[in-house]
């Protein structure tokens, strides 16, 4: 006998149970009609090219007179914060009295090949801020940036601090070259000029494969082996499939913007050196004197805590706070802990500064 000997009866029982779950999963899937996401009602108040600016009105009494604009990343769709009612950060924020504006970047196509960071930040994001101010009849807006959208928000606030009342960054990379930053160790070898010359726009499916390769066991083998458990009943199956839909609903990336982002931020780490350039404007995070709330995930493998908390030493705000959430990159938004802690903390922090 050795440590690898298995009882035949045990093996048979486990195979039988696995097959039972597979059959039940199949029966569950054939009964599903639609995998619904992004279900909170909104109005589109501004459009430009592929971009849509959404407006969500709080259903009851407003907790803040200053509106909140959410800037999501380019690499995924923004309904991560509105996957389903039980796991919707967006709905929690609305229920707690915030009027919300959300940038939907859309799906770039071949016509967008030469869009660069200047277009995205100095034009698109700036135009959205102006529309929010006009629509809400406000002098300033609160800005919440998520992941890459947080980096965009930092750049924008550094260049236009007078338009932003309070800044919130969530799972946002600032120091792109920490030792534990898996994306940096991948990106530093990328020949971005060759990639953009070859593809034009960078396929979202290729980026997805890259993200999955960072944790192949957990995001591949373990997830697939655990799938029958996720699909045993309709409720858990829908939750699983909503997440899968979001993961693989990845827009292509405008070639020039992708090249500039990888080169300036990952490969040269210019943001922490005050050398990043957006258009002809240099980004210096020391220009950010606005109140800042920086939210990061303890177990985030895409934006490790050190990559995010580097922000503290770069801004000159006298009102800088950090919030650690014991979750991974996605769990910061969809976990039960997030629903109970993150949204209420955001609203309380904004309310305390709404004067």
C-alpha positions as CSV (number, residue, x, y, z in Angstrom):
1,X,0.0,0.0,0.0
2,X,1.2,3.6,-0.7
3,X,-0.3,7.0,-0.4
4,X,-1.7,6.8,-3.9
5,X,-3.8,3.6,-3.4
6,X,-7.5,4.2,-3.6
7,X,-10.4,2.2,-2.5
8,X,-12.3,1.0,-5.6
9,X,-15.6,1.5,-3.9
10,X,-14.8,5.1,-3.0
11,X,-13.8,5.8,-6.6
12,X,-17.0,4.3,-7.9
13,X,-19.1,6.3,-5.5
14,X,-17.3,9.5,-6.4
15,X,-17.7,8.9,-10.2
16,X,-21.4,8.1,-9.7
17,X,-21.9,11.3,-7.7
18,X,-20.0,13.3,-10.3
19,X,-22.1,11.9,-13.1
20,X,-25.3,12.6,-11.2
21,X,-24.3,16.2,-10.8
22,X,-23.4,16.4,-14.5
23,X,-26.9,15.2,-15.4
24,X,-28.6,17.5,-13.0
25,X,-26.5,20.4,-14.4
26,X,-27.6,19.5,-17.9
27,X,-31.3,19.5,-16.9
28,X,-30.8,22.9,-15.2
29,X,-29.2,24.4,-18.3
30,X,-31.9,23.3,-20.7
31,X,-34.5,25.0,-18.6
32,X,-32.8,28.4,-18.6
33,X,-34.1,30.9,-21.1
34,X,-31.8,33.8,-20.7
35,X,-28.8,35.0,-18.6
36,X,-29.9,38.5,-17.6
37,X,-27.3,41.1,-16.4
38,X,-27.2,44.9,-16.3
39,X,-30.9,45.1,-15.3
40,X,-31.1,48.3,-13.3
41,X,-33.1,50.9,-15.4
42,X,-31.2,54.0,-16.7
43,X,-31.4,56.8,-19.2
44,X,-28.7,57.6,-21.8
45,X,-28.1,61.3,-21.5
46,X,-25.1,61.7,-23.8
47,X,-23.5,59.8,-26.6
48,X,-20.3,60.2,-28.5
49,X,-19.0,57.7,-31.0
50,X,-19.3,54.3,-29.2
51,X,-19.6,55.9,-25.7
52,X,-22.9,56.1,-23.8
53,X,-23.3,58.1,-20.6
54,X,-25.9,56.5,-18.4
55,X,-27.9,58.2,-15.7
56,X,-29.4,56.2,-12.7
57,X,-31.7,58.2,-10.4
58,X,-31.8,57.3,-6.7
59,X,-35.3,56.0,-5.9
60,X,-35.8,57.9,-2.6
61,X,-34.3,60.7,-0.6
62,X,-30.8,61.9,-1.8
63,X,-27.9,61.4,0.6
64,X,-25.6,63.7,-1.4
65,X,-26.3,66.8,-3.4
66,X,-23.1,66.1,-5.4
67,X,-23.6,63.5,-8.2
68,X,-21.3,60.5,-8.6
69,X,-19.7,59.6,-11.9
70,X,-18.3,56.1,-12.3
71,X,-15.5,55.5,-14.8
72,X,-15.0,51.8,-15.5
73,X,-12.1,50.1,-17.3
74,X,-11.9,49.6,-21.0
75,X,-11.1,45.9,-20.8
76,X,-14.5,44.6,-19.5
77,X,-18.1,45.7,-19.5
78,X,-19.3,47.9,-16.6
79,X,-22.1,45.5,-15.5
80,X,-19.7,43.9,-13.1
81,X,-21.2,46.3,-10.6
82,X,-24.7,45.3,-11.6
83,X,-24.6,41.5,-12.2
84,X,-27.7,40.7,-10.3
85,X,-29.9,42.3,-7.6
86,X,-28.3,40.3,-4.8
87,X,-24.8,41.2,-5.9
88,X,-25.2,44.7,-7.3
89,X,-23.0,47.4,-5.9
90,X,-24.8,49.8,-8.2
91,X,-28.2,49.1,-6.7
92,X,-26.9,49.4,-3.2
93,X,-25.5,52.8,-4.0
94,X,-28.8,53.9,-5.5
95,X,-30.7,52.5,-2.5
96,X,-28.5,54.5,-0.2
97,X,-29.4,57.8,-2.0
98,X,-26.8,58.5,-4.6
99,X,-27.6,59.7,-8.1
100,X,-25.2,57.9,-10.4
101,X,-23.7,58.5,-13.8
102,X,-21.8,55.7,-15.5
103,X,-19.6,55.7,-18.6
104,X,-20.3,52.8,-21.0
105,X,-17.3,52.8,-23.3
106,X,-19.0,50.5,-25.8
107,X,-17.2,48.1,-28.2
108,X,-14.4,49.6,-30.3
109,X,-14.2,48.5,-33.9
110,X,-11.7,49.0,-36.8
111,X,-12.7,52.7,-37.0
112,X,-11.3,53.2,-33.5
113,X,-7.9,51.8,-34.2
114,X,-6.1,55.2,-33.6
115,X,-8.0,56.4,-30.5
116,X,-5.4,57.2,-27.9
117,X,-5.3,58.0,-24.2
118,X,-5.7,61.7,-25.1
119,X,-9.1,60.8,-26.8
120,X,-10.2,58.7,-23.8
121,X,-9.2,61.0,-21.0
122,X,-8.9,64.6,-22.3
123,X,-11.9,64.3,-24.6
124,X,-14.4,61.4,-23.7
125,X,-14.0,61.5,-20.0
126,X,-13.8,65.3,-19.9
127,X,-17.0,65.6,-22.0
128,X,-18.8,63.1,-19.6
129,X,-17.8,65.2,-16.6
130,X,-19.1,68.3,-18.3
131,X,-22.4,66.6,-19.2
132,X,-22.8,65.4,-15.6
133,X,-22.2,69.0,-14.3
134,X,-24.8,70.3,-16.8
135,X,-27.4,67.6,-16.2
136,X,-27.1,67.8,-12.4
137,X,-26.7,71.6,-12.3
138,X,-23.5,71.1,-10.2
139,X,-20.2,72.9,-10.1
140,X,-18.3,69.7,-9.3
141,X,-18.8,65.9,-9.4
142,X,-17.6,63.0,-7.3
143,X,-15.6,60.6,-9.4
144,X,-15.3,56.8,-8.8
145,X,-12.7,55.0,-10.9
146,X,-12.5,51.2,-11.1
147,X,-9.4,49.3,-12.1
148,X,-8.0,50.8,-15.3
149,X,-10.8,53.4,-15.0
150,X,-9.3,54.3,-11.7
151,X,-6.0,55.1,-13.4
152,X,-7.9,57.2,-15.9
153,X,-9.6,59.0,-13.0
154,X,-6.3,59.7,-11.3
155,X,-4.9,61.2,-14.5
156,X,-8.1,63.2,-15.1
157,X,-8.2,64.6,-11.5
158,X,-4.5,65.5,-11.6
159,X,-5.2,67.5,-14.8
160,X,-8.6,68.9,-13.8
161,X,-8.7,69.0,-10.0
162,X,-11.2,71.9,-9.9
163,X,-13.9,69.8,-11.5
164,X,-13.7,66.9,-9.0
165,X,-15.0,67.3,-5.4
166,X,-14.1,63.8,-4.1
167,X,-12.2,61.0,-5.7
168,X,-12.7,57.3,-5.1
169,X,-10.4,54.7,-6.6
170,X,-11.2,51.0,-6.5
171,X,-8.7,48.1,-7.2
172,X,-6.7,50.8,-9.1
173,X,-3.1,50.2,-10.2
174,X,-0.8,53.1,-9.4
175,X,2.7,51.5,-9.0
176,X,2.6,49.1,-12.0
177,X,5.9,47.3,-11.2
178,X,5.5,45.8,-7.7
179,X,7.2,42.4,-7.3
180,X,3.9,40.6,-6.9
181,X,2.2,42.3,-9.9
182,X,1.5,39.3,-12.2
183,X,0.3,41.5,-15.0
184,X,3.5,43.5,-15.0
185,X,5.6,40.4,-15.3
186,X,3.5,39.5,-18.3
187,X,3.3,43.0,-19.9
188,X,7.0,43.8,-19.6
189,X,7.7,41.2,-22.4
190,X,5.1,42.4,-24.8
191,X,6.2,44.0,-28.0
192,X,3.3,46.4,-28.1
193,X,4.3,48.0,-31.4
194,X,4.3,44.6,-33.1
195,X,1.1,43.6,-31.4
196,X,-0.8,46.7,-32.6
197,X,0.8,46.4,-36.1
198,X,-0.3,42.8,-36.3
199,X,-3.9,43.1,-34.9
200,X,-4.8,46.7,-35.2
201,X,-7.2,46.6,-32.2
202,X,-6.2,44.1,-29.6
203,X,-8.7,41.3,-29.4
204,X,-10.6,41.0,-26.1
205,X,-10.5,37.2,-26.3
206,X,-6.7,37.3,-26.4
207,X,-6.6,39.5,-23.3
208,X,-8.9,37.1,-21.5
209,X,-6.6,34.2,-22.3
210,X,-3.8,36.2,-20.8
211,X,-5.6,36.9,-17.6
212,X,-6.6,33.3,-17.2
213,X,-3.0,32.2,-17.7
214,X,-2.0,34.1,-14.6
215,X,-3.8,31.5,-12.4
216,X,-4.3,28.5,-14.6
217,X,-5.3,26.0,-11.8
218,X,-7.8,28.2,-10.1
219,X,-9.3,29.9,-13.2
220,X,-9.1,26.8,-15.3
221,X,-8.9,23.3,-13.8
222,X,-10.5,24.0,-10.4
223,X,-13.3,26.1,-11.9
224,X,-14.2,23.5,-14.5
225,X,-14.1,20.6,-11.9
226,X,-16.4,22.6,-9.6
227,X,-18.8,23.6,-12.4
228,X,-21.3,20.8,-11.8
229,X,-21.8,22.0,-8.2
230,X,-22.5,25.5,-9.5
231,X,-25.1,24.3,-12.0
232,X,-27.1,22.0,-9.8
233,X,-30.0,24.5,-9.3
234,X,-31.4,27.4,-11.3
235,X,-30.4,30.1,-8.8
236,X,-26.7,29.1,-8.4
237,X,-26.5,28.4,-12.2
238,X,-27.7,31.9,-13.1
239,X,-25.2,33.4,-10.7
240,X,-22.4,31.4,-12.2
241,X,-23.4,32.1,-15.8
242,X,-23.8,35.8,-15.2
243,X,-20.2,35.9,-14.0
244,X,-19.0,33.8,-17.0
245,X,-20.9,36.1,-19.3
246,X,-19.1,39.1,-17.9
247,X,-15.7,37.5,-18.0
248,X,-16.0,36.6,-21.7
249,X,-17.8,39.8,-22.7
250,X,-14.5,41.6,-23.4
251,X,-14.4,44.4,-25.9
252,X,-11.4,44.7,-28.2
253,X,-9.0,47.4,-27.2
254,X,-8.3,50.4,-29.5
255,X,-4.8,49.8,-30.7
256,X,-3.1,53.1,-30.0
257,X,-4.6,53.5,-26.5
258,X,-3.6,50.0,-25.7
259,X,0.0,50.6,-26.9
260,X,0.3,53.9,-24.9
261,X,-1.2,52.3,-21.7
262,X,1.1,49.3,-21.7
263,X,4.2,51.3,-22.6
264,X,3.7,54.3,-20.3
265,X,2.2,52.6,-17.3
266,X,3.3,49.0,-17.2
267,X,6.6,49.0,-19.0
268,X,7.9,52.5,-17.9
269,X,5.9,53.0,-14.7
270,X,5.6,56.7,-15.6
271,X,2.6,57.4,-13.3
272,X,4.5,57.2,-10.1
273,X,7.4,59.2,-11.6
274,X,5.1,62.1,-12.7
275,X,6.2,61.5,-16.3
276,X,3.1,60.1,-17.8
277,X,1.7,62.2,-20.7
278,X,-1.8,62.3,-21.9
279,X,-1.9,64.3,-25.1
280,X,0.6,67.1,-24.5
281,X,-0.2,67.2,-20.7
282,X,2.0,65.7,-18.1
283,X,0.3,63.9,-15.2
284,X,1.6,64.7,-11.7
285,X,-0.5,63.0,-9.0
286,X,0.8,65.7,-6.5
287,X,-1.8,68.0,-8.1
288,X,-4.5,65.9,-6.4
289,X,-5.3,67.8,-3.2
290,X,-8.9,66.6,-3.4
291,X,-10.2,64.1,-0.7
292,X,-9.3,60.6,-1.8
293,X,-10.7,57.2,-0.7
294,X,-8.6,54.3,-2.1
295,X,-10.3,50.9,-1.9
296,X,-8.3,47.7,-2.6
297,X,-8.7,43.9,-2.2
298,X,-6.5,41.9,0.2
299,X,-6.3,39.0,-2.2
300,X,-6.4,40.8,-5.5
301,X,-4.1,39.0,-8.0
302,X,-4.5,41.6,-10.8
303,X,-3.9,44.7,-8.7
304,X,-2.0,43.7,-5.5
305,X,-2.4,45.9,-2.5
306,X,1.1,47.4,-2.8
307,X,0.3,48.4,-6.4
308,X,-2.7,50.4,-5.1
309,X,-1.6,51.8,-1.8
310,X,1.4,53.5,-3.4
311,X,-1.1,56.3,-4.1
312,X,-0.8,57.5,-0.5
313,X,2.8,58.9,-1.1
314,X,2.0,60.5,-4.4
315,X,-1.1,62.7,-3.8
316,X,-0.9,65.8,-1.6
317,X,-4.4,65.5,-0.2
318,X,-4.7,66.1,3.5
319,X,-7.8,63.9,3.4
320,X,-6.6,60.5,2.1
321,X,-8.1,57.3,3.4
322,X,-7.7,53.7,2.5
323,X,-10.2,50.8,2.8
324,X,-9.0,47.2,2.7
325,X,-11.6,44.6,1.6
326,X,-10.7,41.0,2.4
327,X,-11.6,39.8,-1.1
328,X,-10.1,39.4,-4.6
329,X,-10.3,41.7,-7.6
330,X,-13.9,40.8,-8.4
331,X,-15.0,40.0,-4.9
332,X,-14.6,43.6,-3.9
333,X,-17.7,44.3,-5.9
334,X,-19.8,41.1,-5.8
335,X,-19.1,39.3,-2.5
336,X,-21.5,39.4,0.4
337,X,-19.0,41.3,2.4
338,X,-18.9,43.9,-0.4
339,X,-22.7,44.4,-0.3
340,X,-22.6,44.9,3.5
341,X,-19.5,47.0,3.8
342,X,-18.3,48.7,0.6
343,X,-21.3,50.5,-0.7
344,X,-22.3,51.9,2.7
345,X,-18.7,53.0,3.4
346,X,-18.6,54.8,0.0
347,X,-21.9,56.6,0.7
348,X,-20.9,57.6,4.2
349,X,-17.5,58.9,3.1
350,X,-19.1,61.0,0.4
351,X,-21.9,62.2,2.7
352,X,-19.4,63.4,5.3
353,X,-17.7,65.5,2.6
354,X,-20.9,66.8,0.9
355,X,-20.8,70.5,2.0
